[in-house]
Each structure stands twice: as structure tokens, then as C-alpha cells.
Amino acid sequence: MQIKRNLIFSLEKRKKKDQIIIENVPIRLRINYDGTRLDIQTGYRIDVAKWNDEKEQVRNGSFNKLGQSSASINSRLLELKVAIQDLFQEFESQDKIPTKDEIRHIAKSLKEKGKVGAEKISDSSFFEVFDKFVKENSRLNNWSSATITKFSAVKNHITSFNSNSKFEDFDESGLTDYLIHLRTKRSMRNSTIKKQLGFIKWFLRWGFEKKYHSNDAYQAFRPKIKDSNKTVIFLTEEEKTKIINYEIPISKAYLDRVRDVLMFCCYTGLRYSDVYNLKRSDIKPSHFQITTVKTSDSLIIEFNKHSRAILKKYEHLPYEHDKALPVISNQKMNDYLKELGRLAEIDTSVTQTYYIGNKRIDETLPKHELFGTHIGRRTFICSALSIGIPVQVVMKWTGHSDYKAMKPYIDVADKTKKNAMEKFDML
């Protein structure tokens, strides 16, 4: 007997918030036979613009988000199609019709054998591969010690979840269990859980591309996690003035240096890691030039009278490693900034909202309790935007590469302008 059939590769049509998704879309194989329709997931994804509908394959010379080439993907799609055609021919010789489960089994077998989705699966253990992932990416991306420590914590979270973790454990169900573990056992906020899921999906994607495993369930795992917009903690001009004018007691002379470093960040936009590493050799007559620790961006930041005065105050004092400013450890500086804010009476109530699971929590604290080393950078951005400096110029100073990261600051600047205009109503 002959089984009439039609095998068609196409992209799934997916929507998000009523908009059609056009990037990283799953490739499926639709099989119509004997009045039956069956969709098989190939395990591959590609942008709509890189897909050739007529030829039912990825356009030549294209790559997907995982870096898989059109040649590699099209070759695997062909193997899948040939394997299913062979199955139909085998059933034809037996005068039988294959069931959907029998066809699915063929597709699954190809994946498990590495013929679709992975070429050769390594026998390295999950945590051995994780260590390779950290080692390779830390070298390629010049990770800071803080980032390496962050991924050490990720490994600890996975170990506490399952010390015998295997790649196949992290299918949709396993990833859901891991999410619940982070929420219930590690007591993480939803915002932190989002970051942790991003880290493990990055690792799983890297391992999949490197042929350490063939489990691509992470690609479709997009749980809905409630979250709220993070409050941007920065100093207003009035608060800055209060801190600058506060008379620091002789017994707390250390706060004077902390204040100077804070104000230097407020007038330059530097991160803590970059002001810590700022050297006298970086300083030129009208600007200073640095390569940032976090992103390796090369930045030129011009002086204003405030930043220049702070550097001048310390230019004759010797510091180790040619440092330009007396910057202490991040933890100590965070503690001292809170103390400085409390003494300067920066105690406006600030409410922060966050979620743990579906539970909304509103936490109100005096503003100084929320002080940290990043407050200087945030203050610089908000102040610059509020006085009308174009966002493109601010991004040149801060090293931001896209407007998405700047949007919270733009919103703050817009609100500041609105409040300033309302003061005319009081005249």
C-alpha cells in the first residue's frame, strides 16, 4: 500500500502581547498523512528574516542566536525528513499506518543520538561543564572578580537544588522545580529569581552549542514572574548640598574621604569599580580616560569644576598602585555612606515594592538606609538629564549602549522637570 503524505518545514506563528514574534522562532515539521496532522519540534530556531519559505530551509549564510549555521541546521532538518520518510516506507511495506507516537519516537531518537540538535554529545559531567563555562567566558569576556563570584553563587544554588544535577534534569519541569527551589528554599525575590534563571539558561545554551548536551527545553522556558519597577535611588540637588555642607566631626574624619569619592562619582558618573581603579596616569589636562572594569568600554570623561577640585585635593598625597583617590573597599564604603546619609539627615521615606511568588511586599525605609556605592553614578545621570544634557551625550560618558538601560533615568528626569514646573504655581 502507499501512504499519501506531505512533510513541510515552517516557522511557528507565535504572538506576544498581540505582536507577532519575528526573532528566534521555532522551526517545526508539519506532517499530513491519512487524514492526520502532526507537528514535530525540530529543536532549532531562526529569525523570520533568515527563513526561506519557498525552499523550507534557513537562508544560506545565516546564523541563529546560538551561532548555528544555515548549513548545519539545514543538514539536520534534511536528516529528520529522510528518517521519517524511511519510516513511512517501512510501514508501507507492511501495509500499515504509523501512529503519531511512532513518528514522534523517530524524531526523539534522532535528538537523543545527536543527529538533530547536537552533533556529538560530550560525556563530561554537569558541574565539570559548568566550570569550563565559567573559565572560558571569564577569559573571553574579561570578567571581574565580582562576576566570577556571582557565578560561584549560581553553582552553589544549583548544588543545593540537586548535587547530582544532569543536563537532562533541566527540562521544563526541572526548570520549574528549580524556580520553586529558589523561591522557597533560598527565599529569593522574584527579581533575583529572574536573574538566576537567566544565568542558568545562559549556561545551558552555551553547553548546547558546545555539544555537551542535547536538551534544548530551556529555549521555550519563559515563566511569568511578577515583578515591579525598581526604584532609582539618587540624590536630589538639595540632598547633595546637605551632604556637602555637613560638618563632619573630627572623630569621624574618615567620612570626609568617603564624601569626596561619592561626590566625584556624582560629577563623573563612574561606577565604584572604576573610581577604585582610577590612576593618576589616567588623568589628562582636560579629561581622564579609563577602560571600564564591567564592560571594558574605553571612556573619555571631561572635567567640570567639581570633579577637578576633588582630584586636586588629593594630587599630592601618595597612594598605592598610583591611585588617584582614597577609595576603600566596597563593603566598608557602603556602610560609611549609610552613616554619612544618616548624619546629614537624608531621611526622606522611600517605599520599595517587590514580590516573592505572588506576594507583594512594600518596604518603607529612610533614604540613607538605601545608600550604596552606585548612588553616585545614578545621581550623575539623573542630574545630567534634568539640566537638559542630551541623553546621547550622557551615554557617551556612562558607557550605556542602549536606551533601554537609560529609560528609568529618563523617567526620573521627566518627573523632576514636572515637579520643577509646578513650583511656578506657588509664585
C-alpha positions in Angstrom: 0.0 0.0 0.0 1.1 3.7 -0.5 0.6 6.2 2.3 -0.2 9.7 1.0 1.8 12.2 3.0 3.1 15.7 2.9 6.1 16.9 5.1 6.5 20.7 5.4 9.1 22.6 7.4 7.8 26.0 8.5 8.2 28.6 11.3 5.7 28.5 14.1 3.4 31.6 14.3 3.7 33.0 17.8 2.4 36.2 19.4 3.4 38.1 22.5 1.1 40.9 23.7 -0.7 40.8 20.3 2.5 41.3 18.4 3.9 38.6 16.1 7.3 37.3 17.2 9.8 37.6 14.4 13.0 36.7 16.2 14.3 33.3 17.4 11.2 31.5 16.1 11.0 27.6 16.4 11.2 25.6 13.3 8.7 22.8 13.1 8.0 19.9 10.8 4.3 19.5 9.9 3.3 16.1 8.7 -0.1 15.5 7.0 -0.9 11.8 6.3 -4.0 9.6 6.2 -6.3 12.5 7.3 -4.0 13.1 10.3 -1.9 16.1 11.1 1.2 16.0 13.4 3.6 18.8 14.3 7.2 17.9 15.3 9.5 20.3 17.0 12.9 20.2 15.3 14.8 21.8 18.2 16.0 24.7 16.1 15.1 28.3 16.0 15.8 31.1 13.5 14.7 34.7 12.8 11.8 35.1 10.3 14.0 37.2 8.0 16.5 34.4 7.8 14.0 31.7 6.8 13.2 30.8 3.1 9.5 29.7 3.0 9.7 28.5 -0.6 12.7 26.2 0.0 11.6 25.3 3.6 15.1 26.0 4.9 17.3 28.6 6.5 18.7 31.1 4.1 22.3 30.5 3.0 25.0 32.2 5.1 22.6 32.8 8.1 23.2 32.0 11.7 20.7 31.7 14.6 21.0 33.2 18.1 23.1 30.2 19.2 25.6 30.7 16.4 24.4 27.6 14.5 24.9 28.0 10.7 22.4 27.6 8.0 24.4 24.7 6.6 24.4 22.8 9.9 20.7 23.4 10.6 19.5 22.6 7.0 21.6 19.4 7.1 19.9 18.3 10.4 16.4 19.1 9.0 17.1 17.0 6.0 18.2 14.1 8.2 14.9 14.4 10.1 12.9 14.4 7.0 14.7 11.5 5.5 14.3 9.4 8.7 10.5 10.0 8.8 10.2 9.2 5.0 12.1 6.0 5.7 9.6 5.2 8.5 6.7 5.6 6.1 8.3 3.4 3.5 8.8 0.7 6.2 5.2 0.8 7.2 4.1 0.8 3.5 5.9 -2.5 3.1 3.9 -3.9 6.0 0.6 -2.4 4.8 0.3 -0.5 8.0 -0.2 3.2 9.0 2.2 4.6 11.6 0.8 6.1 14.7 1.7 9.7 15.9 3.7 8.2 18.8 5.7 6.0 16.4 6.6 9.1 14.4 7.4 11.1 17.5 9.7 8.3 18.7 11.8 8.6 15.5 12.2 12.3 16.0 13.1 11.9 19.6 15.6 9.1 18.9 17.4 11.3 16.4 17.7 14.1 19.0 19.0 11.7 21.6 21.6 10.2 19.3 22.7 13.8 18.4 21.6 13.7 14.8 19.3 16.6 15.3 20.1 19.5 17.7 23.7 18.3 18.5 26.4 16.5 16.6 28.3 14.8 19.3 27.4 14.8 22.9 30.3 15.0 25.4 30.3 12.7 28.4 31.5 15.4 30.8 29.5 15.9 34.0 27.2 18.8 34.5 29.4 20.6 37.0 32.6 19.9 35.1 31.0 21.6 32.1 29.8 24.5 34.4 33.4 25.0 35.5 34.5 25.1 31.8 31.8 27.6 31.0 33.0 30.0 33.8 36.6 29.5 32.8 36.1 30.1 29.1 33.7 33.1 29.4 35.7 34.8 32.2 38.7 34.8 29.8 36.8 35.8 26.7 34.7 38.5 28.4 37.3 39.7 30.9 35.0 39.0 33.8 35.7 40.9 37.0 36.2 39.0 40.3 32.7 40.1 41.3 31.2 38.4 38.2 33.2 35.2 38.9 32.0 35.3 42.5 28.4 35.7 41.2 28.7 32.5 39.1 30.2 30.7 42.0 27.0 31.5 43.9 24.9 30.3 40.9 26.8 26.9 41.1 26.0 26.8 44.8 22.3 27.4 44.2 22.2 24.6 41.6 24.2 22.3 44.0 21.7 23.0 46.8 18.9 22.2 44.4 20.4 18.9 43.3 24.1 18.0 43.9 23.8 15.3 41.2 22.4 17.5 38.5 22.4 16.3 34.9 21.6 18.3 31.8 18.5 16.2 31.1 17.1 17.2 34.5 16.6 20.7 33.3 13.6 20.2 31.0 10.5 22.4 31.5 9.5 20.5 34.6 13.0 20.6 36.1 13.5 24.3 35.5 10.1 24.9 37.1 11.3 22.9 40.2 14.5 24.9 40.3 12.4 28.2 40.2 10.3 26.9 43.1 13.5 25.9 45.0 15.0 29.4 44.6 11.7 30.9 45.9 11.0 28.6 48.8 14.4 27.3 49.9 16.6 30.3 49.1 13.9 32.9 49.9 14.7 34.9 46.8 12.7 37.8 45.5 11.2 37.4 42.0 13.6 40.0 40.6 16.5 37.9 41.8 14.9 34.7 40.5 14.7 36.2 37.1 18.4 36.9 37.1 19.2 33.4 38.3 17.1 31.8 35.6 18.9 34.0 33.1 22.3 32.7 34.3 21.4 29.0 34.1 19.7 29.4 30.7 22.9 31.2 29.5 24.9 28.2 30.7 22.5 25.6 29.2 22.5 27.5 25.9 26.3 27.6 25.9 26.5 23.9 26.7 24.0 23.0 24.0 26.0 24.9 21.4 29.3 23.3 22.6 27.7 19.8 22.1 27.8 19.0 25.8 24.1 18.1 25.8 21.1 17.9 23.6 18.4 19.2 25.9 17.0 22.4 24.4 14.0 22.8 26.7 15.5 26.0 28.1 14.7 27.8 24.9 10.9 27.6 25.4 11.0 28.1 29.2 9.5 31.6 29.8 7.7 31.5 33.1 5.5 34.5 34.1 7.1 36.0 37.1 5.6 39.1 38.8 7.9 42.0 39.3 7.8 45.7 39.9 9.9 48.6 38.5 12.9 49.1 40.7 13.1 52.5 42.4 16.0 54.6 41.3 17.8 55.8 44.4 19.7 59.1 43.7 20.5 62.3 45.4 18.5 65.4 44.6 20.3 68.7 44.4 19.1 69.7 47.9 20.3 66.4 49.3 23.7 66.8 47.6 24.0 70.2 49.1 23.2 68.9 52.6 25.9 66.3 52.3 28.5 68.7 51.0 27.7 71.3 53.7 27.5 68.8 56.6 30.3 69.5 59.1 32.0 66.1 59.7 33.2 65.6 63.4 36.9 65.2 63.9 36.2 61.7 65.3 34.7 60.7 62.0 37.3 62.2 59.7 37.1 59.0 57.5 33.7 60.2 56.3 35.4 63.2 54.6 37.2 60.9 52.2 34.1 58.8 51.6 32.2 62.0 50.8 34.8 63.2 48.3 34.7 59.8 46.5 30.9 59.9 46.5 30.8 63.5 45.1 33.4 62.6 42.5 31.1 59.8 41.2 28.2 62.3 41.3 30.0 64.6 39.0 31.6 62.0 36.7 29.2 59.0 36.5 31.8 56.5 37.4 31.0 53.1 38.9 32.6 52.1 42.2 34.9 49.6 40.4 36.2 52.3 38.0 36.8 55.1 40.6 38.6 52.4 42.7 40.9 51.7 39.8 41.3 55.3 38.6 45.0 56.1 38.4 46.9 59.3 38.1 48.2 58.2 34.8 44.6 58.2 33.5 44.3 61.9 34.2 44.9 64.4 31.3 44.7 68.2 31.4 41.0 68.5 30.4 39.7 65.0 31.0 40.5 61.5 32.1 40.4 58.3 30.1 39.6 54.9 31.5 38.7 51.3 30.4 35.7 50.2 32.5 36.0 47.1 34.6 32.5 45.9 34.0 32.2 46.3 30.2 35.7 47.1 29.0 34.5 50.3 27.4 37.0 53.0 26.7 35.6 56.2 28.1 36.7 59.8 27.9 35.1 61.9 30.7 35.7 65.7 30.7 36.3 67.5 33.9 33.9 70.0 35.5 34.9 72.3 38.3 33.6 69.9 41.0 35.5 66.8 39.8 38.6 68.8 39.1 38.6 70.2 42.6 38.3 66.8 44.3 41.2 65.4 42.3 43.3 68.5 43.1 42.7 68.0 46.8 44.4 64.6 46.7 47.0 65.1 43.9 50.0 65.5 46.3 49.1 62.5 48.6 50.7 59.2 47.8 48.5 56.1 47.3 49.4 52.6 46.4 49.3 51.5 42.8 49.3 55.1 41.6 45.6 55.5 42.7 44.1 59.0 42.2 41.7 58.9 45.1 41.5 57.2 48.6 38.8 54.6 47.7 38.2 52.0 50.4 36.6 48.5 50.0 33.1 48.4 48.5 31.5 46.9 51.7 33.1 49.5 54.0 32.2 52.3 51.7 28.5 51.1 51.6 28.5 51.1 55.4 30.0 54.6 55.7 27.7 56.1 53.0 24.7 55.0 55.1 26.3 56.6 58.1 27.1 59.8 56.2 23.5 59.9 54.9 22.1 59.4 58.4 24.3 62.2 59.9 23.4 64.6 57.1 19.7 63.8 57.8 18.9 62.4 54.3 15.9 60.6 55.8 13.0 61.0 53.4 10.9 57.9 53.4 11.3 55.7 50.4 9.0 52.8 49.6 10.3 49.9 47.6 7.9 47.3 46.2 8.9 43.7 45.4 7.4 40.3 45.0 8.1 36.9 46.5 6.0 34.5 44.5 2.6 36.2 44.2 3.0 38.0 47.4 3.5 41.8 47.1 5.7 43.4 49.7 6.0 47.1 50.3 9.1 48.1 52.4 9.5 51.7 53.6 12.9 52.9 54.8 14.6 56.2 55.4 16.6 57.1 52.2 20.0 56.9 53.8 19.4 53.2 54.5 19.3 52.6 50.8 22.6 54.3 50.1 25.3 52.3 48.3 28.3 53.0 46.0 26.1 53.1 42.9 24.2 56.1 44.1 26.8 58.5 42.8 26.5 57.1 39.3 22.7 57.3 39.4 22.8 60.9 40.7 25.1 61.9 37.9 22.8 60.5 35.2 19.6 61.9 36.8 21.2 65.4 37.3 22.6 65.5 33.8 19.3 64.6 32.2 17.4 67.0 34.5 19.5 70.0 33.4 18.9 69.2 29.8 22.1 67.4 28.7 21.1 65.2 25.7 20.8 61.5 26.5 23.2 60.6 23.8 25.9 62.7 25.4 25.2 61.2 28.8 25.6 57.7 27.3 29.0 58.7 25.9 30.1 59.5 29.5 28.5 56.5 31.2 29.1 53.8 28.5 25.5 52.8 28.2 24.9 51.2 24.8 21.1 51.3 24.5 18.2 53.4 25.6 16.5 50.5 27.5 19.0 50.8 30.3 18.6 54.6 30.4 14.8 54.6 30.4 14.4 54.5 34.3 16.7 57.6 34.5 14.8 59.4 31.7 11.5 58.8 33.6 13.1 60.3 36.7 14.3 63.3 34.8 10.9 63.9 33.3 9.3 63.7 36.8 11.9 66.1 38.1 11.1 68.6 35.4 7.4 68.3 36.0 7.9 69.0 39.8 10.1 72.0 39.0 7.5 73.5 36.7 4.8 73.1 39.4 6.9 75.4 41.6 5.8 78.3 39.4 2.2 77.8 40.7 3.5 78.9 44.1 4.6 82.3 42.9 
